[in-house]
Amino acid sequence: MYLRVLMIHSFKNDMLNFLFPRYCWICGDRLSVSEQHLCSRCLIDLPRTNFHLRQDNPMEMLFWGCFNIVHAAAFFYYHQNTPTSEILYLLKYKNCPGIGEYMGEIYAQEIRLSEENSQCLFFSDIDYIIPLPLNSKKLKLRGYNQCDAICRGLTKVTKIPVLYDVVERTIANSTQTKKSRVERELNVEQIFRLTGMEEKRALLIGKHVLLVDDVCTTGSTLKSFASVFNEIPDIRISILTLGLASPVF
């Protein structure tokens, strides 16, 4: 009976894939039944940083002295007008939160595998995952927060709870894309604040939190985001993003 159900399920998937073919968001090749969003070749070819395997890596060093940083890592290097930039463009501007959830899940799986092989301890004592918030106007316009999508993928694998409504974005700052490093720093000054929900603040005392954004360029937005937690006693902070703009280093 079980085998029969599996065969029927497989047949349905094959038929759906035949009638409604899906294509890789990067290369445009047709996806197999077992593939999602990216084909296996493009997934393998992602320019991974592997920073989760390196203590005191350049991304961690970016935040030294700013707050109590434990770990920092990004899935892949990001350059404009490359396949990896297409992933982030689709996630942010083309109503594709599913690709963010998928990439978060894949990255979490890779980190978990490294932990099982005793290569790192990235997720080992993290208590909560916190997505970088969008300004309410931008959230209404876009319809979703791309960082929430990434967090859904992370928690699906790690089972670490996601905390929402802990931090709010008070200003809809202009895009960082074409700004210099100094302009980026000024553009994100004091754009975040802790919400007035005292019970959630109390949850964070002495905890280790993972802050999540879609891409790290100069790190200015993440520094501003993390700085609001300085008033929480004994908090420790780790950072995770999908993309990392390699010219930073």
CORFENJO-V798206 format. One record per residue. N is the residue number from 1. OMEGA is omega in whole degrees, 0 to 359 (999 if undefined). D_LAST is the distance of its C-alpha to the last C-alpha in Angstrom with 2 decimals. Layout:
n = [N:N]
omega = [OMEGA:OMEGA]
d_last = [D_LAST:D_LAST]
This chain:
n = [1:2:3:4:5:6:7:8:9:10:11:12:13:14:15:16:17:18:19:20:21:22:23:24:25:26:27:28:29:30:31:32:33:34:35:36:37:38:39:40:41:42:43:44:45:46:47:48:49:50:51:52:53:54:55:56:57:58:59:60:61:62:63:64:65:66:67:68:69:70:71:72:73:74:75:76:77:78:79:80:81:82:83:84:85:86:87:88:89:90:91:92:93:94:95:96:97:98:99:100:101:102:103:104:105:106:107:108:109:110:111:112:113:114:115:116:117:118:119:120:121:122:123:124:125:126:127:128:129:130:131:132:133:134:135:136:137:138:139:140:141:142:143:144:145:146:147:148:149:150:151:152:153:154:155:156:157:158:159:160:161:162:163:164:165:166:167:168:169:170:171:172:173:174:175:176:177:178:179:180:181:182:183:184:185:186:187:188:189:190:191:192:193:194:195:196:197:198:199:200:201:202:203:204:205:206:207:208:209:210:211:212:213:214:215:216:217:218:219:220:221:222:223:224:225:226:227:228:229:230:231:232:233:234:235:236:237:238:239:240:241:242:243:244:245:246:247:248:249]
omega = [180:179:180:178:179:181:179:180:179:179:180:179:179:181:179:180:178:183:182:184:178:186:179:181:182:187:180:178:180:180:173:181:185:183:179:173:179:174:183:181:181:178:178:185:178:181:185:175:186:180:178:179:187:172:182:178:183:179:175:182:179:185:179:178:181:179:183:184:178:178:170:181:174:182:186:174:184:171:177:178:175:179:181:176:178:178:182:178:178:181:188:192:185:175:180:179:181:180:175:178:180:181:176:179:180:181:178:178:181:178:178:179:177:178:179:178:177:179:179:179:190:184:197:183:177:183:184:172:182:179:174:186:171:170:186:180:179:178:179:181:183:179:180:173:183:179:174:180:178:181:177:177:180:184:177:181:188:186:175:183:177:177:176:174:175:180:175:178:188:184:175:183:181:183:182:195:187:181:174:180:181:179:178:180:181:185:184:179:172:178:178:171:175:178:182:183:187:182:178:175:181:179:189:182:178:184:176:183:177:178:189:173:181:182:174:177:174:183:185:180:180:176:179:179:183:185:182:180:182:180:177:183:170:179:175:188:168:184:174:175:172:184:176:180:186:177:176:185:999]
d_last = [57.09:53.41:52.95:54.66:52.36:49.30:50.82:51.56:48.05:46.58:49.03:48.10:44.38:45.20:47.41:44.89:42.23:44.85:46.06:42.74:40.07:36.43:33.58:29.95:27.74:25.40:27.77:31.05:32.90:35.53:34.66:36.94:38.73:36.31:33.10:31.61:29.40:27.54:29.32:28.69:27.15:24.49:23.80:23.43:21.19:18.52:15.05:14.87:12.02:14.86:13.09:16.62:17.65:15.31:16.21:13.75:10.80:7.22:8.52:11.66:10.35:9.18:12.96:14.55:17.50:17.73:19.97:21.20:18.34:19.49:17.20:14.28:13.64:13.28:15.58:13.77:10.88:11.96:12.58:15.51:18.81:18.16:20.11:17.58:17.66:21.43:21.48:19.94:22.18:25.20:24.49:24.17:26.55:28.97:30.66:29.26:28.61:29.81:26.69:24.67:27.20:27.15:23.37:23.51:26.42:24.91:21.75:24.08:26.27:23.60:22.57:26.32:27.00:24.49:26.24:29.60:28.58:27.60:23.96:22.60:24.11:21.84:24.78:27.38:28.26:26.79:29.71:28.65:26.20:25.66:24.38:22.82:25.91:26.69:28.90:32.47:32.92:29.92:31.00:34.45:33.30:30.99:33.35:30.82:27.59:25.04:23.62:27.20:27.30:24.26:25.92:29.16:27.65:26.10:29.39:31.43:30.02:29.44:32.40:30.48:31.97:30.13:30.93:31.37:32.53:30.98:28.72:29.52:27.65:29.82:28.40:27.52:24.62:23.83:21.15:17.53:16.97:17.58:16.79:14.63:12.51:15.77:17.90:16.06:16.62:20.22:20.80:20.47:22.25:25.08:25.21:25.89:28.77:30.50:33.60:37.03:37.66:38.46:39.12:35.59:34.17:36.47:35.12:31.68:32.97:31.65:29.84:26.48:25.06:22.40:20.92:20.13:18.49:18.04:14.41:11.48:9.75:9.13:11.26:14.11:16.70:16.26:16.52:19.65:20.96:20.64:22.13:25.47:26.02:26.15:29.90:30.40:31.59:29.79:27.41:24.38:21.46:19.20:16.85:16.88:15.80:16.49:13.52:9.78:8.24:5.65:5.21:3.79:0.00]
